[in-house]
Amino acid sequence: MVEYRTSAHAIWDVKYHVVWITKYRYKVLRGEVAERARDLIRQICAAREVTIVRGAVSPDHIHLQVAAPPQLAPAKLVQYLKGRSSRMLQEELPQPPKRLNFSNG
């Protein structure tokens, strides 16, 4: 059964399937990097009231199926996810992999 979300003036069930890859599909999302990426994505989604329906972090790409409020555009959602996670990973890890940049994919 579909669980609808509500606000004062709307009822919705908006889901997006988002996939993004590392630059040149380098396999850098392993071990500590993958765990930290997963944690960051959860934090970003919680801050934006986005519910993660399903998700997976593979060595060269990330899959997410998310339920988002209708006022959050898909492009903005991806911008928040990719931008913050990439920046935070590069700042926090002692020696981030040189090939950690996310490309548009």
KOLTI-275810 format. One line per field, with one value per residue: residue number from 1; chain; x, y, z of N, C-alpha, C, O, CB in turn; residue in three letters. Coordinates in Angstrom, 2 decimals. Last residue first. Glycine has a CB too. Layout:
KOLTI-275810
resi <- NUM / ...
chain <- A / ...
n_u <- X / ...
n_v <- Y / ...
n_w <- Z / ...
ca_u <- X / ...
ca_v <- Y / ...
ca_w <- Z / ...
c_u <- X / ...
c_v <- Y / ...
c_w <- Z / ...
o_u <- X / ...
o_v <- Y / ...
o_w <- Z / ...
cb_u <- X / ...
cb_v <- Y / ...
cb_w <- Z / ...
resn <- ALA / ...
END
This chain:
KOLTI-275810
resi <- 105 / 104 / 103 / 102 / 101 / 100 / 99 / 98 / 97 / 96 / 95 / 94 / 93 / 92 / 91 / 90 / 89 / 88 / 87 / 86 / 85 / 84 / 83 / 82 / 81 / 80 / 79 / 78 / 77 / 76 / 75 / 74 / 73 / 72 / 71 / 70 / 69 / 68 / 67 / 66 / 65 / 64 / 63 / 62 / 61 / 60 / 59 / 58 / 57 / 56 / 55 / 54 / 53 / 52 / 51 / 50 / 49 / 48 / 47 / 46 / 45 / 44 / 43 / 42 / 41 / 40 / 39 / 38 / 37 / 36 / 35 / 34 / 33 / 32 / 31 / 30 / 29 / 28 / 27 / 26 / 25 / 24 / 23 / 22 / 21 / 20 / 19 / 18 / 17 / 16 / 15 / 14 / 13 / 12 / 11 / 10 / 9 / 8 / 7 / 6 / 5 / 4 / 3 / 2 / 1
chain <- A / A / A / A / A / A / A / A / A / A / A / A / A / A / A / A / A / A / A / A / A / A / A / A / A / A / A / A / A / A / A / A / A / A / A / A / A / A / A / A / A / A / A / A / A / A / A / A / A / A / A / A / A / A / A / A / A / A / A / A / A / A / A / A / A / A / A / A / A / A / A / A / A / A / A / A / A / A / A / A / A / A / A / A / A / A / A / A / A / A / A / A / A / A / A / A / A / A / A / A / A / A / A / A / A
n_u <- 26.36 / 28.95 / 31.23 / 32.93 / 36.27 / 38.29 / 40.95 / 42.63 / 41.14 / 42.20 / 43.63 / 41.67 / 38.48 / 37.24 / 37.24 / 36.14 / 33.62 / 32.52 / 32.32 / 30.59 / 28.28 / 27.55 / 27.10 / 25.26 / 23.02 / 22.44 / 21.95 / 19.76 / 17.92 / 17.87 / 16.68 / 14.12 / 13.04 / 10.87 / 8.15 / 7.39 / 9.82 / 10.78 / 12.14 / 14.58 / 16.93 / 20.22 / 23.46 / 26.66 / 29.75 / 31.97 / 31.38 / 28.11 / 25.70 / 22.21 / 18.82 / 15.39 / 14.24 / 14.91 / 13.21 / 13.98 / 14.41 / 16.96 / 18.26 / 18.16 / 19.92 / 22.32 / 22.60 / 22.81 / 25.17 / 27.00 / 26.92 / 27.91 / 30.48 / 31.56 / 31.60 / 33.33 / 35.70 / 36.31 / 35.45 / 35.12 / 34.96 / 36.59 / 37.02 / 36.09 / 34.47 / 35.21 / 34.11 / 31.38 / 27.86 / 24.47 / 21.02 / 17.85 / 14.54 / 12.06 / 8.64 / 6.03 / 3.11 / 0.98 / -1.28 / -1.50 / -1.64 / -0.10 / 0.89 / 1.69 / 2.35 / 1.08 / 2.08 / 0.47 / 0.84
n_v <- 12.02 / 14.11 / 12.84 / 13.49 / 12.83 / 11.12 / 10.53 / 10.60 / 9.80 / 11.72 / 11.22 / 11.59 / 13.04 / 15.62 / 16.84 / 14.93 / 14.59 / 17.17 / 17.27 / 15.09 / 15.82 / 18.32 / 17.55 / 15.43 / 16.49 / 19.01 / 18.20 / 16.53 / 18.52 / 20.17 / 18.42 / 17.95 / 20.42 / 20.41 / 20.39 / 17.74 / 15.83 / 12.49 / 9.44 / 7.75 / 5.51 / 5.57 / 4.36 / 5.27 / 3.75 / 2.15 / 0.35 / 1.38 / 1.75 / 2.07 / 2.25 / 3.16 / 5.42 / 8.03 / 11.05 / 14.34 / 16.65 / 17.61 / 16.21 / 13.61 / 13.84 / 14.32 / 11.94 / 10.01 / 10.89 / 10.41 / 7.59 / 6.93 / 8.01 / 6.37 / 3.92 / 4.53 / 5.11 / 2.68 / 0.64 / 2.56 / 4.18 / 4.08 / 3.21 / 5.50 / 6.59 / 9.14 / 10.07 / 8.03 / 8.62 / 8.26 / 8.09 / 8.08 / 8.13 / 9.56 / 10.11 / 11.46 / 11.69 / 13.95 / 16.51 / 19.85 / 21.79 / 21.00 / 17.71 / 14.20 / 11.24 / 7.93 / 4.84 / 2.24 / -1.18
n_w <- -14.21 / -13.74 / -11.24 / -8.25 / -7.21 / -6.40 / -7.00 / -4.89 / -1.77 / 1.08 / 3.83 / 5.89 / 5.20 / 5.16 / 2.61 / 0.91 / 2.11 / 1.74 / -1.10 / -1.63 / -0.17 / -1.32 / -4.08 / -4.13 / -2.62 / -3.79 / -6.47 / -6.14 / -5.33 / -7.58 / -9.44 / -8.29 / -5.89 / -3.38 / -3.16 / -2.65 / -0.74 / -1.78 / -1.43 / -3.45 / -4.13 / -5.34 / -5.91 / -6.96 / -8.13 / -7.70 / -5.56 / -4.33 / -2.08 / -2.28 / -1.10 / -0.75 / 0.45 / 2.48 / 2.49 / 3.32 / 4.79 / 4.77 / 6.78 / 5.78 / 3.60 / 4.96 / 6.44 / 4.38 / 3.18 / 5.27 / 5.42 / 2.86 / 3.06 / 5.07 / 3.69 / 1.55 / 2.94 / 4.21 / 1.51 / -1.50 / -4.03 / -6.23 / -9.16 / -11.67 / -13.65 / -14.29 / -11.13 / -10.03 / -10.59 / -9.42 / -9.60 / -8.20 / -8.53 / -6.44 / -5.68 / -3.97 / -3.06 / -1.20 / -0.64 / 0.69 / 2.65 / 4.85 / 3.82 / 3.76 / 1.91 / 1.61 / 0.95 / -0.74 / 0.00
ca_u <- 26.04 / 27.51 / 30.92 / 31.76 / 35.29 / 37.02 / 39.94 / 42.72 / 41.63 / 41.16 / 44.17 / 43.06 / 39.36 / 37.33 / 37.75 / 37.47 / 34.56 / 32.78 / 33.11 / 31.93 / 28.99 / 27.94 / 27.99 / 26.58 / 23.63 / 22.74 / 22.99 / 21.02 / 18.20 / 18.36 / 18.02 / 15.09 / 13.24 / 12.29 / 8.78 / 7.25 / 8.67 / 11.08 / 10.84 / 14.20 / 15.53 / 19.29 / 22.04 / 25.71 / 28.52 / 32.09 / 32.71 / 28.98 / 26.96 / 23.37 / 20.09 / 16.43 / 13.47 / 15.59 / 13.25 / 13.93 / 13.15 / 16.05 / 18.18 / 17.41 / 18.51 / 21.81 / 22.50 / 21.72 / 23.93 / 26.76 / 26.51 / 26.58 / 29.56 / 31.36 / 30.83 / 31.94 / 35.10 / 35.99 / 35.88 / 35.34 / 33.99 / 37.15 / 36.45 / 37.14 / 34.06 / 35.78 / 34.73 / 32.62 / 29.08 / 25.60 / 22.26 / 19.03 / 15.64 / 13.06 / 9.85 / 7.00 / 4.00 / 1.87 / -1.00 / -1.22 / -2.44 / -1.33 / 1.21 / 0.77 / 2.78 / 1.13 / 1.96 / 1.21 / 0.00
ca_v <- 10.76 / 14.10 / 13.44 / 12.90 / 13.75 / 11.07 / 10.34 / 11.70 / 9.35 / 11.24 / 11.35 / 12.01 / 11.88 / 14.81 / 17.57 / 15.43 / 13.47 / 16.68 / 18.26 / 15.17 / 14.56 / 18.21 / 18.63 / 15.30 / 15.19 / 18.89 / 19.18 / 15.95 / 17.37 / 20.69 / 18.95 / 16.86 / 20.00 / 20.20 / 21.69 / 18.27 / 16.74 / 13.89 / 10.10 / 8.63 / 5.76 / 5.97 / 4.29 / 5.27 / 4.52 / 3.24 / 0.95 / 0.45 / 2.37 / 1.20 / 2.84 / 2.16 / 4.20 / 7.08 / 9.70 / 13.35 / 15.92 / 18.13 / 17.67 / 13.95 / 13.53 / 15.31 / 13.23 / 9.93 / 10.91 / 11.77 / 8.41 / 6.48 / 8.51 / 7.79 / 4.06 / 4.12 / 6.12 / 3.86 / 0.71 / 1.30 / 4.13 / 4.67 / 2.45 / 4.95 / 5.35 / 8.05 / 10.51 / 8.75 / 7.84 / 9.05 / 7.32 / 8.88 / 7.17 / 9.72 / 9.30 / 11.75 / 10.53 / 13.56 / 15.11 / 18.88 / 21.97 / 21.74 / 19.01 / 15.34 / 12.25 / 9.31 / 5.74 / 3.49 / 0.00
ca_w <- -14.87 / -14.03 / -12.53 / -8.89 / -7.78 / -5.69 / -8.03 / -5.85 / -3.08 / 0.17 / 2.47 / 6.03 / 5.12 / 6.37 / 3.77 / 0.61 / 2.03 / 3.09 / -0.37 / -2.22 / 0.12 / 0.09 / -3.67 / -4.72 / -2.34 / -2.37 / -6.17 / -6.60 / -4.48 / -6.31 / -9.69 / -8.43 / -7.28 / -3.61 / -3.34 / -4.00 / -0.81 / -1.47 / -1.44 / -2.35 / -4.42 / -4.31 / -6.27 / -5.85 / -8.28 / -8.66 / -5.67 / -5.04 / -2.44 / -2.33 / -1.49 / -0.97 / 0.31 / 1.61 / 3.01 / 2.24 / 4.92 / 3.74 / 6.89 / 6.99 / 3.37 / 4.01 / 7.12 / 5.35 / 2.41 / 4.80 / 6.56 / 3.27 / 2.04 / 5.33 / 4.93 / 1.29 / 2.07 / 5.01 / 2.90 / -0.80 / -2.94 / -5.02 / -8.04 / -10.82 / -12.99 / -15.10 / -12.37 / -9.81 / -10.71 / -9.89 / -9.72 / -8.50 / -8.58 / -7.49 / -5.52 / -5.02 / -3.01 / -2.28 / -0.35 / -0.37 / 1.45 / 5.09 / 4.39 / 3.70 / 2.87 / 1.16 / 2.09 / -0.87 / 0.00
c_u <- 24.70 / 27.20 / 29.41 / 31.53 / 34.15 / 35.93 / 38.54 / 41.59 / 41.62 / 41.76 / 43.12 / 43.78 / 40.82 / 38.35 / 38.07 / 38.07 / 35.98 / 33.76 / 33.49 / 32.82 / 30.41 / 28.72 / 28.48 / 27.55 / 25.06 / 23.50 / 23.40 / 22.17 / 19.54 / 18.73 / 18.64 / 16.51 / 14.28 / 12.48 / 10.29 / 7.91 / 8.59 / 9.82 / 11.09 / 12.79 / 15.03 / 17.88 / 21.22 / 24.30 / 27.64 / 30.80 / 32.82 / 30.35 / 27.84 / 24.59 / 21.20 / 17.70 / 14.43 / 14.78 / 13.94 / 14.08 / 12.91 / 14.69 / 17.18 / 17.24 / 17.67 / 20.32 / 21.89 / 21.52 / 22.73 / 25.45 / 26.17 / 26.06 / 28.13 / 30.42 / 30.55 / 31.08 / 33.63 / 35.30 / 35.37 / 35.71 / 34.06 / 36.20 / 37.07 / 36.50 / 35.19 / 35.48 / 35.46 / 33.22 / 30.28 / 26.88 / 23.34 / 20.24 / 16.86 / 14.07 / 10.76 / 8.26 / 4.97 / 2.59 / -0.14 / -1.04 / -2.23 / -2.24 / -0.12 / 1.42 / 1.89 / 1.61 / 2.14 / 0.97 / 0.88
c_v <- 10.25 / 12.83 / 13.45 / 13.61 / 13.01 / 11.95 / 10.33 / 11.66 / 10.52 / 10.78 / 10.83 / 12.18 / 12.33 / 13.69 / 16.64 / 16.18 / 13.96 / 15.50 / 17.75 / 16.10 / 14.60 / 16.95 / 18.49 / 16.33 / 15.10 / 17.59 / 19.10 / 16.90 / 16.74 / 19.56 / 19.50 / 17.37 / 18.88 / 19.62 / 21.60 / 19.62 / 17.39 / 14.73 / 11.52 / 9.15 / 6.53 / 6.02 / 4.75 / 5.27 / 4.37 / 4.03 / 2.12 / 1.10 / 1.28 / 2.01 / 1.83 / 2.87 / 3.02 / 5.78 / 8.79 / 11.98 / 14.96 / 17.44 / 18.27 / 15.45 / 13.89 / 15.09 / 14.28 / 11.26 / 10.83 / 11.88 / 9.84 / 7.33 / 8.14 / 8.41 / 5.53 / 4.29 / 5.79 / 4.94 / 1.94 / 1.58 / 2.76 / 4.59 / 2.94 / 4.32 / 4.68 / 6.67 / 9.35 / 9.11 / 8.69 / 8.25 / 8.30 / 7.96 / 7.93 / 8.59 / 9.53 / 10.94 / 10.68 / 12.26 / 14.62 / 17.48 / 20.91 / 21.78 / 19.73 / 16.59 / 13.47 / 10.21 / 7.17 / 4.34 / 1.24
c_w <- -14.52 / -14.79 / -12.72 / -10.22 / -8.45 / -6.30 / -7.43 / -6.87 / -4.07 / -1.16 / 1.52 / 4.69 / 5.17 / 6.31 / 4.93 / 1.80 / 1.79 / 3.08 / 1.03 / -1.41 / -0.43 / 0.39 / -2.24 / -4.18 / -2.86 / -2.08 / -4.69 / -6.31 / -4.85 / -5.36 / -8.41 / -8.65 / -7.36 / -5.01 / -3.54 / -4.22 / -2.19 / -1.49 / -0.94 / -2.54 / -3.21 / -4.87 / -5.09 / -6.41 / -7.05 / -8.89 / -6.64 / -5.20 / -3.04 / -2.75 / -1.47 / -1.38 / 0.16 / 1.61 / 2.01 / 2.87 / 3.76 / 3.76 / 5.91 / 7.14 / 4.60 / 3.77 / 6.20 / 6.05 / 3.34 / 4.03 / 6.14 / 4.43 / 2.40 / 4.32 / 5.24 / 2.53 / 1.82 / 4.18 / 3.63 / 0.64 / -2.27 / -3.82 / -6.72 / -9.59 / -12.22 / -14.52 / -13.03 / -11.16 / -10.35 / -9.75 / -10.14 / -8.54 / -9.08 / -7.38 / -6.73 / -4.73 / -4.18 / -1.99 / -1.50 / 0.22 / 0.38 / 3.86 / 4.57 / 4.27 / 2.69 / 2.28 / 1.60 / 0.38 / 0.00
o_u <- 24.29 / 27.73 / 28.68 / 31.61 / 34.38 / 34.77 / 37.68 / 41.30 / 40.69 / 42.77 / 43.11 / 44.45 / 41.18 / 39.03 / 39.06 / 39.29 / 36.92 / 34.63 / 34.64 / 33.96 / 31.34 / 29.71 / 29.68 / 28.70 / 25.97 / 24.51 / 24.59 / 23.26 / 20.36 / 19.75 / 19.83 / 17.46 / 15.22 / 12.13 / 10.94 / 8.21 / 9.62 / 8.85 / 11.54 / 12.31 / 15.05 / 17.67 / 21.49 / 23.98 / 27.83 / 30.77 / 33.66 / 30.47 / 28.27 / 24.52 / 21.14 / 17.65 / 14.30 / 14.65 / 13.59 / 14.96 / 11.79 / 13.90 / 16.60 / 16.19 / 16.56 / 19.54 / 21.03 / 20.38 / 21.74 / 24.70 / 25.19 / 24.90 / 27.22 / 29.61 / 29.44 / 29.94 / 32.78 / 34.40 / 34.17 / 36.24 / 33.18 / 36.61 / 37.96 / 35.53 / 35.25 / 36.15 / 36.25 / 32.88 / 30.22 / 26.98 / 23.17 / 20.45 / 16.89 / 14.40 / 10.31 / 8.86 / 4.76 / 2.67 / -0.48 / -0.71 / -2.73 / -3.46 / -1.17 / 2.35 / 1.40 / 1.32 / 3.25 / -0.16 / 1.91
o_v <- 9.19 / 12.60 / 12.85 / 14.84 / 12.01 / 11.81 / 9.59 / 12.66 / 11.33 / 11.31 / 9.65 / 13.19 / 13.34 / 13.43 / 16.85 / 16.15 / 13.46 / 15.42 / 17.88 / 15.75 / 14.17 / 17.00 / 18.52 / 16.01 / 14.74 / 17.61 / 19.12 / 16.45 / 16.46 / 19.63 / 19.32 / 16.81 / 18.86 / 18.47 / 22.60 / 19.98 / 17.59 / 14.39 / 11.72 / 9.29 / 6.03 / 6.51 / 4.37 / 6.08 / 3.49 / 4.90 / 3.00 / 2.31 / 0.36 / 2.84 / 0.84 / 3.96 / 2.01 / 5.13 / 8.78 / 11.76 / 14.80 / 17.63 / 19.32 / 15.92 / 14.41 / 16.05 / 15.05 / 11.69 / 11.52 / 12.84 / 10.42 / 7.74 / 8.97 / 9.27 / 5.88 / 4.75 / 6.68 / 5.62 / 2.21 / 2.65 / 1.92 / 4.89 / 2.29 / 4.85 / 3.46 / 5.69 / 8.65 / 8.53 / 9.92 / 7.34 / 9.07 / 7.16 / 8.38 / 8.14 / 9.66 / 11.08 / 10.11 / 11.80 / 14.83 / 17.30 / 21.06 / 21.80 / 19.10 / 16.54 / 13.73 / 9.97 / 7.56 / 4.53 / 1.28
o_w <- -14.99 / -15.87 / -11.92 / -10.30 / -9.14 / -5.93 / -7.92 / -7.52 / -4.06 / -1.61 / 1.18 / 4.46 / 4.55 / 7.31 / 5.63 / 1.98 / 2.40 / 3.95 / 1.45 / -1.08 / 0.25 / 1.11 / -1.98 / -3.87 / -2.12 / -1.37 / -4.39 / -5.93 / -3.98 / -4.67 / -8.19 / -8.09 / -6.56 / -5.27 / -3.85 / -5.36 / -2.84 / -2.18 / 0.18 / -3.67 / -2.09 / -5.98 / -3.95 / -7.29 / -6.21 / -9.75 / -6.45 / -4.99 / -2.34 / -3.66 / -0.73 / -1.95 / 0.85 / 2.64 / 0.83 / 3.69 / 3.28 / 2.84 / 6.19 / 7.57 / 4.45 / 3.73 / 6.63 / 6.25 / 3.12 / 4.20 / 6.60 / 4.43 / 2.27 / 4.69 / 5.63 / 2.43 / 1.86 / 4.68 / 3.67 / 0.95 / -2.44 / -2.70 / -6.17 / -9.05 / -12.13 / -14.85 / -12.38 / -12.19 / -10.37 / -8.93 / -11.08 / -7.63 / -10.22 / -6.29 / -7.86 / -3.67 / -5.25 / -0.85 / -2.66 / 1.39 / -0.74 / 3.99 / 4.45 / 5.07 / 1.60 / 3.46 / 1.22 / 0.81 / 0.67
cb_u <- 27.04 / 27.08 / 31.61 / 30.51 / 35.96 / 37.24 / 40.19 / 44.07 / 40.77 / 40.12 / 45.51 / 43.82 / 39.08 / 36.02 / 36.74 / 37.43 / 34.14 / 31.46 / 32.34 / 31.85 / 28.22 / 26.71 / 27.30 / 26.48 / 22.80 / 21.46 / 22.50 / 20.96 / 17.07 / 17.31 / 17.96 / 14.69 / 13.69 / 12.91 / 8.49 / 5.80 / 8.77 / 12.10 / 9.77 / 15.18 / 14.70 / 19.67 / 21.63 / 25.94 / 27.77 / 32.55 / 33.68 / 28.38 / 27.66 / 23.14 / 20.43 / 16.01 / 12.50 / 17.07 / 11.83 / 15.05 / 11.98 / 16.67 / 19.56 / 18.12 / 18.33 / 22.58 / 23.88 / 22.00 / 23.90 / 27.91 / 27.61 / 26.62 / 29.91 / 32.71 / 31.58 / 31.89 / 35.86 / 37.26 / 37.37 / 36.44 / 32.55 / 37.51 / 36.68 / 38.16 / 33.51 / 37.27 / 35.70 / 33.62 / 29.23 / 25.70 / 22.12 / 19.22 / 15.31 / 13.77 / 9.49 / 7.32 / 3.20 / 2.87 / -2.32 / 0.05 / -2.15 / -1.01 / 2.22 / -0.53 / 4.29 / -0.25 / 2.99 / 0.80 / -0.95
cb_v <- 9.74 / 15.37 / 12.67 / 13.00 / 14.68 / 11.48 / 9.05 / 11.66 / 8.19 / 12.35 / 10.57 / 11.01 / 11.07 / 14.24 / 18.62 / 16.34 / 12.52 / 16.27 / 19.58 / 15.63 / 13.36 / 18.25 / 19.95 / 15.42 / 14.08 / 18.94 / 20.60 / 15.63 / 16.32 / 21.61 / 20.05 / 15.95 / 21.20 / 19.26 / 22.57 / 18.38 / 17.81 / 14.45 / 9.34 / 9.79 / 4.42 / 7.33 / 2.84 / 6.50 / 4.09 / 2.69 / -0.10 / 0.04 / 3.06 / 0.01 / 4.00 / 1.11 / 4.28 / 6.82 / 9.19 / 13.62 / 16.90 / 17.96 / 18.28 / 13.38 / 12.05 / 15.24 / 13.69 / 8.83 / 9.73 / 12.24 / 8.43 / 4.98 / 7.95 / 8.53 / 3.42 / 2.66 / 6.22 / 4.43 / 0.68 / 0.46 / 4.40 / 6.11 / 0.92 / 6.06 / 4.38 / 8.24 / 11.67 / 7.90 / 7.27 / 10.37 / 6.14 / 10.02 / 5.92 / 11.11 / 7.78 / 13.28 / 9.16 / 14.65 / 14.24 / 19.28 / 23.29 / 23.15 / 19.85 / 15.02 / 12.62 / 9.76 / 5.38 / 4.25 / 0.00
cb_w <- -14.53 / -14.86 / -13.70 / -7.98 / -8.78 / -4.27 / -8.80 / -6.56 / -3.62 / -0.08 / 2.31 / 6.87 / 3.85 / 6.68 / 4.20 / -0.60 / 0.91 / 3.76 / -0.25 / -3.67 / -0.46 / 0.97 / -3.82 / -6.22 / -2.95 / -1.54 / -6.50 / -8.11 / -4.60 / -5.66 / -10.77 / -9.59 / -8.15 / -2.53 / -2.15 / -4.34 / 0.29 / -2.46 / -0.55 / -2.23 / -4.68 / -3.71 / -6.70 / -4.91 / -9.54 / -9.96 / -6.08 / -6.43 / -1.20 / -3.30 / -0.60 / -2.04 / -0.91 / 2.09 / 3.32 / 1.16 / 5.02 / 2.37 / 6.66 / 8.23 / 3.02 / 2.67 / 7.60 / 6.38 / 1.40 / 3.93 / 7.61 / 3.68 / 0.66 / 5.31 / 6.09 / 0.81 / 0.73 / 5.64 / 2.96 / -1.49 / -3.47 / -5.28 / -8.22 / -10.40 / -14.02 / -15.21 / -12.11 / -8.95 / -12.13 / -9.12 / -10.75 / -7.44 / -9.51 / -7.39 / -5.37 / -5.10 / -3.08 / -2.54 / -0.18 / -1.15 / 0.87 / 5.54 / 3.47 / 4.47 / 2.68 / 0.66 / 3.21 / -2.14 / 1.21
resn <- GLY / ASN / SER / PHE / ASN / LEU / ARG / LYS / PRO / PRO / GLN / PRO / LEU / GLU / GLU / GLN / LEU / MET / ARG / SER / SER / ARG / GLY / LYS / LEU / TYR / GLN / VAL / LEU / LYS / ALA / PRO / ALA / LEU / GLN / PRO / PRO / ALA / ALA / VAL / GLN / LEU / HIS / ILE / HIS / ASP / PRO / SER / VAL / ALA / GLY / ARG / VAL / ILE / THR / VAL / GLU / ARG / ALA / ALA / CYS / ILE / GLN / ARG / ILE / LEU / ASP / ARG / ALA / ARG / GLU / ALA / VAL / GLU / GLY / ARG / LEU / VAL / LYS / TYR / ARG / TYR / LYS / THR / ILE / TRP / VAL / VAL / HIS / TYR / LYS / VAL / ASP / TRP / ILE / ALA / HIS / ALA / SER / THR / ARG / TYR / GLU / VAL / MET
END
